């Protein structure tokens, strides 16, 4: 109940399930196309698959299949729930550290639900989470800022993939 599906719908511009809370069962895959992601009108668009994974640990046996061939991980949590601060350590360990992913391929999102109270902008996270990129999302106050942060993250993933592909091609050539 951190807002993963709400953010996935928002970023992918999907209207699926808006208005009511329904826990994700296993995983929900949203296909999303973003033209001109790199800001150049001549560039080809990018197609993304956002895998909206359930936060319920009863689906843990599915996690290896969900992680296979992933290029990035976005960990979304509710900063007002102390239990989430512990859970994100587990998510980070499973989805980032145990995979061949770099910290730069991970984005932490402290999602502030509508009507949430308190100032959580000064959130302090323990090592190793404190070295990850952290954004605060509030779709009521700054939806376009949230969208821009996600686009920056997606651009960084695309850059990483392109650079990895170029290194692999060069190693084949040499």
PATORGU-564277 format. One record per residue (C-alpha): residue in three letters; x, y, z. Coordinates in steps of 0.25 Angstrom, whole numbers, plus 5000, padded with zeros to 4 digits. Example, Ala and Ser with C-alpha at 12.3 -4.5 7.8 and 13.67 -1.06 7.14 Angstrom:
BEGIN
+------+------+-------+------+
: type : east : north :   up :
+------+------+-------+------+
:  ALA : 5049 :  4982 : 5031 :
:  SER : 5055 :  4996 : 5029 :
+------+------+-------+------+
This chain:
BEGIN
+------+------+-------+------+
: type : east : north :   up :
+------+------+-------+------+
:  UNK : 5000 :  5000 : 5000 :
:  UNK : 5011 :  5010 : 4996 :
:  UNK : 5005 :  5015 : 4983 :
:  UNK : 5013 :  5006 : 4973 :
:  UNK : 5001 :  5004 : 4964 :
:  UNK : 4997 :  5019 : 4965 :
:  UNK : 5011 :  5023 : 4961 :
:  UNK : 5012 :  5013 : 4950 :
:  UNK : 4998 :  5017 : 4944 :
:  UNK : 5003 :  5032 : 4945 :
:  UNK : 5016 :  5030 : 4939 :
:  UNK : 5011 :  5021 : 4928 :
:  UNK : 4999 :  5030 : 4926 :
:  UNK : 4989 :  5018 : 4928 :
:  UNK : 4975 :  5020 : 4934 :
:  UNK : 4974 :  5005 : 4938 :
:  UNK : 4969 :  5004 : 4952 :
:  UNK : 4968 :  5019 : 4956 :
:  UNK : 4960 :  5022 : 4968 :
:  UNK : 4960 :  5009 : 4976 :
:  UNK : 4970 :  5002 : 4983 :
:  UNK : 4972 :  4987 : 4979 :
:  UNK : 4985 :  4980 : 4983 :
:  UNK : 4993 :  4976 : 4971 :
:  UNK : 4993 :  4960 : 4970 :
:  UNK : 5007 :  4956 : 4966 :
:  UNK : 5011 :  4966 : 4955 :
:  UNK : 5004 :  4975 : 4946 :
:  UNK : 5011 :  4979 : 4933 :
:  UNK : 5009 :  4993 : 4927 :
:  UNK : 5014 :  4995 : 4913 :
:  UNK : 5018 :  5010 : 4911 :
:  UNK : 5024 :  5017 : 4899 :
:  UNK : 5030 :  5031 : 4900 :
:  UNK : 5034 :  5038 : 4888 :
:  UNK : 5046 :  5047 : 4888 :
:  UNK : 5050 :  5043 : 4902 :
:  UNK : 5064 :  5049 : 4899 :
:  UNK : 5058 :  5062 : 4895 :
:  UNK : 5062 :  5061 : 4881 :
:  UNK : 5050 :  5061 : 4871 :
:  UNK : 5057 :  5053 : 4861 :
:  UNK : 5061 :  5041 : 4871 :
:  UNK : 5053 :  5029 : 4872 :
:  UNK : 5043 :  5027 : 4883 :
:  UNK : 5046 :  5017 : 4894 :
:  UNK : 5037 :  5006 : 4898 :
:  UNK : 5036 :  5002 : 4913 :
:  UNK : 5031 :  4991 : 4921 :
:  UNK : 5027 :  4995 : 4935 :
:  UNK : 5026 :  4983 : 4944 :
:  UNK : 5017 :  4987 : 4955 :
:  UNK : 5020 :  4976 : 4965 :
:  UNK : 5012 :  4973 : 4978 :
:  UNK : 5018 :  4977 : 4991 :
:  UNK : 5012 :  4964 : 4997 :
:  UNK : 5023 :  4954 : 5001 :
:  UNK : 5014 :  4942 : 4998 :
:  UNK : 5019 :  4945 : 4983 :
:  UNK : 5034 :  4943 : 4987 :
:  UNK : 5035 :  4931 : 4979 :
:  UNK : 5032 :  4939 : 4966 :
:  UNK : 5042 :  4949 : 4969 :
:  UNK : 5054 :  4943 : 4961 :
:  UNK : 5045 :  4942 : 4949 :
:  UNK : 5041 :  4957 : 4950 :
:  UNK : 5056 :  4961 : 4952 :
:  UNK : 5061 :  4953 : 4940 :
:  UNK : 5067 :  4963 : 4929 :
:  UNK : 5062 :  4975 : 4936 :
:  UNK : 5070 :  4988 : 4933 :
:  UNK : 5065 :  4996 : 4946 :
:  UNK : 5058 :  4995 : 4959 :
:  UNK : 5049 :  5006 : 4965 :
:  UNK : 5046 :  5004 : 4979 :
:  UNK : 5034 :  5011 : 4984 :
:  UNK : 5031 :  5013 : 4999 :
:  UNK : 5022 :  5021 : 5008 :
:  UNK : 5031 :  5029 : 5017 :
:  UNK : 5021 :  5030 : 5028 :
:  UNK : 5021 :  5016 : 5031 :
:  UNK : 5033 :  5011 : 5039 :
:  UNK : 5031 :  4997 : 5034 :
:  UNK : 5033 :  5001 : 5020 :
:  UNK : 5047 :  5007 : 5024 :
:  UNK : 5051 :  4993 : 5028 :
:  UNK : 5044 :  4986 : 5016 :
:  UNK : 5052 :  4995 : 5006 :
:  UNK : 5065 :  4989 : 5011 :
:  UNK : 5060 :  4975 : 5007 :
:  UNK : 5055 :  4980 : 4994 :
:  UNK : 5068 :  4986 : 4991 :
:  UNK : 5076 :  4974 : 4995 :
:  UNK : 5067 :  4964 : 4986 :
:  UNK : 5064 :  4973 : 4974 :
:  UNK : 5078 :  4981 : 4973 :
:  UNK : 5089 :  4975 : 4981 :
:  UNK : 5086 :  4960 : 4977 :
:  UNK : 5084 :  4964 : 4963 :
:  UNK : 5095 :  4969 : 4953 :
:  UNK : 5090 :  4983 : 4955 :
:  UNK : 5097 :  4995 : 4959 :
:  UNK : 5092 :  5005 : 4969 :
:  UNK : 5091 :  5015 : 4958 :
:  UNK : 5080 :  5006 : 4952 :
:  UNK : 5072 :  5008 : 4964 :
:  UNK : 5062 :  5019 : 4968 :
:  UNK : 5056 :  5020 : 4982 :
:  UNK : 5043 :  5028 : 4982 :
:  UNK : 5037 :  5033 : 4995 :
:  UNK : 5022 :  5034 : 4991 :
:  UNK : 5014 :  5043 : 4999 :
:  UNK : 4999 :  5039 : 4998 :
:  UNK : 4988 :  5050 : 4997 :
:  UNK : 4985 :  5056 : 5011 :
:  UNK : 4998 :  5051 : 5017 :
:  UNK : 5003 :  5058 : 5029 :
:  UNK : 5017 :  5062 : 5034 :
:  UNK : 5029 :  5067 : 5028 :
:  UNK : 5037 :  5055 : 5022 :
:  UNK : 5046 :  5063 : 5013 :
:  UNK : 5057 :  5061 : 5023 :
:  UNK : 5056 :  5046 : 5022 :
:  UNK : 5070 :  5039 : 5026 :
:  UNK : 5072 :  5026 : 5021 :
:  UNK : 5083 :  5016 : 5026 :
:  UNK : 5095 :  5011 : 5017 :
:  UNK : 5094 :  5006 : 5006 :
:  UNK : 5080 :  5012 : 5003 :
:  UNK : 5086 :  5026 : 5006 :
:  UNK : 5095 :  5025 : 4994 :
:  UNK : 5083 :  5023 : 4984 :
:  UNK : 5076 :  5034 : 4977 :
:  UNK : 5064 :  5037 : 4985 :
:  UNK : 5052 :  5045 : 4980 :
:  UNK : 5039 :  5050 : 4988 :
:  UNK : 5026 :  5048 : 4980 :
:  UNK : 5013 :  5056 : 4983 :
:  UNK : 5004 :  5055 : 4971 :
:  UNK : 4995 :  5065 : 4978 :
:  UNK : 5005 :  5076 : 4979 :
:  UNK : 5015 :  5074 : 4968 :
:  UNK : 5011 :  5064 : 4958 :
:  UNK : 5020 :  5069 : 4947 :
:  UNK : 5032 :  5069 : 4956 :
:  UNK : 5029 :  5055 : 4958 :
:  UNK : 5028 :  5052 : 4943 :
:  UNK : 5041 :  5059 : 4940 :
:  UNK : 5049 :  5051 : 4951 :
:  UNK : 5044 :  5038 : 4945 :
:  UNK : 5048 :  5043 : 4931 :
:  UNK : 5062 :  5046 : 4936 :
:  UNK : 5063 :  5032 : 4942 :
:  UNK : 5058 :  5026 : 4929 :
:  UNK : 5068 :  5034 : 4921 :
:  UNK : 5079 :  5029 : 4930 :
:  UNK : 5075 :  5015 : 4928 :
:  UNK : 5075 :  5017 : 4913 :
:  UNK : 5089 :  5023 : 4914 :
:  UNK : 5094 :  5011 : 4922 :
:  UNK : 5088 :  5001 : 4912 :
:  UNK : 5094 :  5008 : 4900 :
:  UNK : 5107 :  5009 : 4907 :
:  UNK : 5107 :  4995 : 4911 :
:  UNK : 5103 :  4991 : 4897 :
:  UNK : 5114 :  4999 : 4891 :
:  UNK : 5125 :  4993 : 4900 :
:  UNK : 5120 :  4979 : 4896 :
:  UNK : 5121 :  4982 : 4882 :
:  UNK : 5135 :  4988 : 4883 :
:  UNK : 5139 :  4975 : 4891 :
:  UNK : 5134 :  4967 : 4880 :
:  UNK : 5141 :  4975 : 4869 :
:  UNK : 5155 :  4975 : 4877 :
+------+------+-------+------+
